């Protein structure tokens, strides 16, 4: 059931985003494709490597994880993580949306456009419970992980995964591209060199 794809290009037209901010902002128009879907309870990890020509404020790419309840086709909760262009510079970015979205960013230093940026979301557990960890993976010239930098722990994602014997919640995982700037002249085109999702059988 694992999903692996290499070397593809995704593009997003101006005015596209996924974002939710009170009292009324609720945007869901980014192009979504290459979805890997399974029961939330069986999700193990997702990884993506990409790079693009970031020029507009909030240009973004990375991973999108969408939780849906079996009784509704609409996204109930979601997480997006990757790169976002803000204050004229690329930042490592994670947004987690339970009821409303929040956003955390960290300056991206030492980026190599040839190697791209690699992010991973992994199921983990400790003595306090289970969560999803977001990591920035620094790769060597052979593509092996030489450093794993923790960016964010998201604790609510697996809270209800056992509902209805694990059948209630479905997770859709996909690569993400968006260009929120409505006045941009062209689409944002992002090169992906890896998209991988791991599920339990």
MOKA-V307953 format. One record per helix or strand of 2 or more residues. SS is the DSSP state (helix for helix, strand for strand). FROM is the first residue (numbers start at 1). TO is the last residue. If there is no record, write none. Layout:
<<SS & FROM & TO> <SS & FROM & TO>>
//
This chain:
<<strand & 3 & 5> <strand & 8 & 12> <strand & 18 & 21> <strand & 25 & 28> <strand & 36 & 39> <helix & 40 & 42> <strand & 43 & 52> <strand & 60 & 69> <strand & 77 & 86> <strand & 89 & 97> <strand & 101 & 107> <strand & 117 & 126> <strand & 129 & 139> <strand & 145 & 154> <helix & 163 & 166> <strand & 169 & 179> <strand & 188 & 199>>
//
